[in-house]
Amino acid sequence: MKNDDSHRSTQNGHSHVNEDANAHGHYKPYKRRRRGENIRNWRGEGRAVTEDERLLRRPTQPLVSPSEPTPLEKIHADEHAFERALNFDFTITDPWRVFRIMSEFINGFDELAHIPPSVAIFGSARTKPSDPAYKAAIETARLLAKAGFGVITGGGPGIMEAANRGAQEGENLSIGCNIELPFEQSSNQYLDIDLEFRYFFVRKTMFVKYSNAFIIFPGGFGTMDELFEALTLIQTKKVSNFPVILYDSKYWGGLVNWIRTTMLDSGKVSPEDLDLIQVSDDPEEICQLVCDAYQRNHELEKEDRNREKSIR
């Protein structure tokens, strides 16, 4: 658990920063609070095995047709099951993992419960500093930080690094939610809060719960995963509507067109679902879209205190 001296809550429910803020209320970078453990288990070929991978792995078993007699090998295995259980390490079983998963949720909630309104920025870890998208991510995050938003990323290199850098340049809170990977993605140097996760689904919950908007820069499978996770949760009303903005119309144009001409035309999505996605090539416009949406939601909450906020 973290030391609570860095934050205190006022009577109206808003959090303030003591030593982590300057006289103007801006967040200053401070030493990272947590560093992830190194992955200690290795496969024979030298590639790391992550806890998330172990959780999702299930050994294959021989297929036995119901019409066939039970193989003698299985009968012997069942006879010795209790003996094996007595000598089995419970800490590598799925029930034990429940406690580890629970601890990740607790640590994540504890660290992020008092952050300011924030925006999640996603994009490829492979983006180089010389890429125009890298520079645009810095500027987008800087503008959002100046407008009062913290910035949450996956904590790694590329677009994530650019966004965290922009958040610090804008003098607001820069947050990274890193993930344990086989090739050990390291945290970038522009983080004020550095969280390490073993499980993708816990990490994704933090993005959704503590973000007021998703900004998606060009990226690969992981970026697409975050994009469609957000769209699914909004479409099914698991979370209250928040902006999902794609940066770089050229990069995303084919996908958006496919959604419109294939998914919509075949009835797999509704016309209003297309409104869940916005596209922009301008960091200033993106910042304005986020600010406008946040203000609208704020007004709706003032009008109806019981308005459904779901998990956020």
C-alpha positions in Angstrom: 0.0 0.0 0.0 1.2 3.5 -0.7 2.0 6.2 1.7 -1.1 8.4 1.9 1.0 11.5 2.9 1.2 12.6 -0.7 -2.6 13.2 -1.0 -5.3 14.4 1.2 -9.0 14.8 0.5 -11.1 17.9 1.1 -14.7 17.9 2.3 -16.1 18.3 -1.1 -14.5 15.1 -2.3 -11.7 16.6 -4.4 -8.2 15.5 -3.8 -5.2 17.9 -3.5 -1.6 17.2 -3.6 0.7 18.3 -0.8 4.4 17.8 -1.6 3.7 16.7 -5.2 2.3 20.0 -6.4 3.7 23.5 -6.7 2.1 26.7 -5.7 0.0 26.8 -8.9 -1.5 23.3 -8.2 0.5 21.7 -11.0 1.9 18.2 -10.5 5.7 17.8 -10.4 7.5 14.7 -11.3 8.5 12.6 -8.4 10.3 9.3 -7.8 8.4 6.3 -9.1 6.7 4.5 -6.4 6.8 1.0 -7.6 9.0 -1.0 -9.9 7.9 -4.3 -11.3 9.6 -7.5 -10.4 11.7 -9.2 -13.0 10.2 -12.2 -14.6 12.0 -15.1 -12.9 10.7 -18.1 -14.8 12.2 -18.9 -18.2 11.4 -21.4 -20.9 14.2 -23.6 -22.2 14.6 -21.5 -25.3 15.2 -18.5 -23.2 11.9 -16.6 -23.6 10.3 -15.3 -20.5 7.0 -16.8 -19.3 4.6 -14.1 -17.8 2.0 -14.7 -15.2 -0.7 -13.6 -17.6 0.4 -16.3 -20.0 0.5 -19.0 -17.3 -3.0 -18.0 -16.3 -4.3 -18.5 -19.8 -2.5 -21.7 -20.5 -4.2 -25.1 -20.0 -2.3 -28.4 -20.7 -3.7 -30.5 -23.6 -5.3 -33.8 -22.7 -5.9 -36.9 -24.8 -9.3 -36.9 -26.5 -11.5 -39.8 -25.5 -14.7 -40.6 -27.3 -17.6 -41.3 -24.9 -18.3 -44.5 -26.8 -14.7 -45.8 -26.2 -13.5 -47.5 -22.9 -11.5 -45.3 -20.6 -7.8 -45.6 -21.3 -5.8 -47.5 -18.7 -3.4 -44.5 -18.4 -6.3 -42.2 -17.3 -7.5 -44.8 -14.8 -4.1 -45.0 -13.2 -3.8 -41.2 -13.2 -7.1 -40.8 -11.4 -6.1 -43.4 -8.8 -3.0 -41.4 -7.9 -4.7 -37.9 -8.1 -5.0 -37.5 -4.3 -1.4 -38.5 -3.8 -0.3 -35.9 -6.4 -2.5 -33.3 -4.8 -0.8 -33.7 -1.4 2.6 -32.9 -3.0 1.3 -30.1 -5.3 2.4 -26.5 -5.0 -0.9 -24.6 -4.4 0.7 -21.3 -5.3 0.7 -22.1 -9.0 -3.0 -23.1 -9.1 -5.8 -20.9 -10.5 -7.5 -20.5 -7.0 -4.3 -19.1 -5.7 -4.1 -16.7 -8.6 -7.4 -15.1 -7.5 -5.5 -13.5 -4.6 -2.8 -12.2 -6.8 -5.4 -10.8 -9.2 -7.2 -9.2 -6.3 -4.0 -7.6 -5.0 -3.4 -6.0 -8.5 -6.9 -4.5 -8.4 -6.3 -3.2 -4.9 -2.9 -1.7 -5.7 -4.2 -0.1 -8.9 -7.3 1.4 -7.2 -5.2 2.6 -4.2 -2.7 4.4 -6.5 -5.3 6.0 -8.9 -8.2 6.8 -6.6 -7.1 10.4 -6.1 -5.8 11.4 -9.5 -7.3 14.3 -11.3 -9.7 13.8 -14.3 -7.5 12.0 -16.8 -7.3 10.9 -20.5 -5.9 7.7 -21.7 -3.6 7.9 -24.8 -2.8 4.7 -26.7 -0.5 4.0 -29.7 2.4 1.9 -30.9 5.4 1.3 -28.8 7.4 1.1 -32.0 6.9 4.8 -32.9 10.2 6.6 -33.1 10.8 10.2 -31.8 11.4 11.3 -35.4 7.8 10.2 -36.4 5.3 13.0 -36.8 2.8 11.0 -34.6 5.3 11.1 -31.7 5.5 14.9 -31.9 1.7 15.1 -32.2 1.3 12.9 -29.1 3.5 15.2 -27.1 1.5 18.2 -28.1 -1.8 16.6 -27.6 -0.8 15.5 -24.0 0.7 18.9 -23.3 -2.5 20.7 -24.2 -4.7 18.3 -22.2 -2.4 18.7 -19.2 -2.6 22.5 -19.5 -6.4 22.1 -19.6 -6.4 20.2 -16.3 -6.3 16.6 -17.3 -3.8 13.9 -16.1 -2.5 11.5 -18.8 -2.6 7.7 -18.5 -0.7 5.5 -20.9 0.7 1.9 -21.0 3.9 3.3 -19.6 6.2 2.0 -22.4 8.1 3.6 -25.3 6.8 5.1 -28.5 3.5 7.0 -28.4 3.2 6.1 -24.7 6.5 7.8 -23.9 5.5 10.8 -26.0 2.2 11.2 -24.2 3.8 11.0 -20.8 6.4 13.5 -21.8 3.8 15.9 -23.0 1.9 15.5 -19.7 5.0 16.5 -17.7 5.7 19.4 -20.1 2.1 20.5 -19.4 2.8 20.3 -15.7 0.1 17.7 -14.9 0.2 14.2 -13.6 1.8 11.6 -15.9 0.7 8.0 -15.2 2.0 4.7 -16.7 0.3 1.3 -16.4 3.0 -1.0 -17.6 2.5 -4.7 -18.3 4.8 -7.7 -17.7 5.7 -9.0 -21.1 8.0 -11.8 -22.3 10.4 -9.3 -23.7 10.1 -7.1 -20.6 8.8 -3.8 -21.9 10.5 -1.2 -19.7 8.8 1.9 -18.3 9.6 5.2 -20.0 11.4 8.0 -18.1 8.5 10.5 -18.0 6.3 8.9 -15.3 5.1 10.4 -12.1 3.1 7.2 -11.1 4.5 4.0 -12.5 2.3 0.9 -12.0 3.3 -2.6 -13.0 0.7 -5.2 -13.9 0.9 -9.0 -14.5 -2.6 -9.3 -16.0 -3.9 -7.5 -19.1 -7.5 -7.5 -17.9 -6.6 -5.8 -14.6 -4.6 -3.1 -16.5 -7.4 -2.5 -19.0 -9.8 -2.0 -16.1 -7.6 0.8 -14.8 -7.6 2.5 -18.2 -11.4 2.5 -18.5 -12.2 3.3 -14.8 -9.9 6.3 -14.5 -10.1 7.8 -18.0 -12.6 10.4 -19.2 -11.5 10.0 -22.9 -9.5 7.6 -25.1 -7.2 9.0 -27.7 -5.9 6.4 -30.1 -2.8 7.1 -32.1 -1.6 4.8 -34.9 -0.7 1.4 -33.4 -0.9 -2.4 -33.8 -2.9 -5.2 -32.2 -2.7 -3.9 -28.7 -3.9 -0.4 -29.7 -6.8 -2.0 -31.7 -7.6 -4.1 -28.6 -7.9 -0.9 -26.5 -10.0 0.8 -29.2 -12.6 -1.9 -29.5 -12.7 -2.6 -25.8 -13.8 1.0 -25.2 -16.3 0.9 -28.1 -17.8 -2.3 -26.8 -18.2 -1.0 -23.3 -19.8 2.2 -24.5 -22.1 0.4 -27.0 -23.3 -2.0 -24.3 -23.6 0.8 -21.8 -21.2 -0.8 -19.3 -19.6 2.6 -19.0 -21.0 6.1 -19.5 -20.3 7.5 -22.9 -16.9 9.1 -23.3 -15.0 10.3 -26.3 -13.0 7.9 -28.4 -10.8 9.9 -30.8 -8.6 8.5 -33.5 -5.6 10.6 -34.5 -4.4 10.4 -38.1 -7.3 10.1 -40.6 -5.0 8.6 -43.2 -4.0 5.7 -40.9 -7.5 5.0 -39.6 -9.4 5.8 -42.7 -9.5 2.3 -44.1 -10.8 0.9 -40.8 -13.5 3.6 -40.4 -14.6 3.1 -44.0 -14.8 -0.7 -43.4 -16.9 -0.2 -40.3 -19.2 2.0 -42.4 -19.5 0.0 -45.6 -19.2 -3.5 -44.3 -20.2 -3.7 -40.6 -23.0 -1.1 -40.9 -24.3 -2.2 -44.3 -24.5 -5.8 -43.2 -26.4 -4.8 -40.0 -23.7 -5.8 -37.6 -23.7 -2.4 -36.0 -26.3 0.4 -35.7 -26.0 3.8 -37.4 -25.6 5.5 -34.0 -22.6 3.3 -33.2 -20.6 5.2 -35.8 -21.0 8.3 -33.7 -18.9 6.6 -31.0 -15.8 7.2 -33.1 -14.3 10.6 -33.9 -11.3 11.3 -36.1 -9.0 14.3 -36.0 -5.5 15.3 -37.2 -5.3 18.4 -35.0 -4.1 18.2 -31.3 -5.9 21.4 -30.5 -9.1 20.1 -31.9 -8.7 16.8 -29.9 -8.2 18.8 -26.7 -11.3 20.8 -27.4 -13.4 17.7 -28.1 -12.3 16.2 -24.8 -12.9 19.4 -22.8 -16.4 19.8 -24.4 -17.4 16.2 -23.7 -16.2 16.5 -20.1 -18.1 19.7 -19.5 -21.3 18.1 -21.0 -21.0 15.1 -18.7 -20.4 17.4 -15.7 -23.5 19.3 -16.5 -25.6 16.1 -16.8 -24.3 14.9 -13.4 -25.4 18.2 -11.9 -28.8 17.9 -13.4 -29.2 14.3 -12.3 -27.1 13.1 -9.3 -28.4 9.6 -9.8 -27.2 9.4 -13.4 -25.6 6.1 -14.1 -21.8 6.2 -14.1 -21.3 2.5 -14.2 -17.8 1.3 -13.2 -16.4 4.8 -13.8 
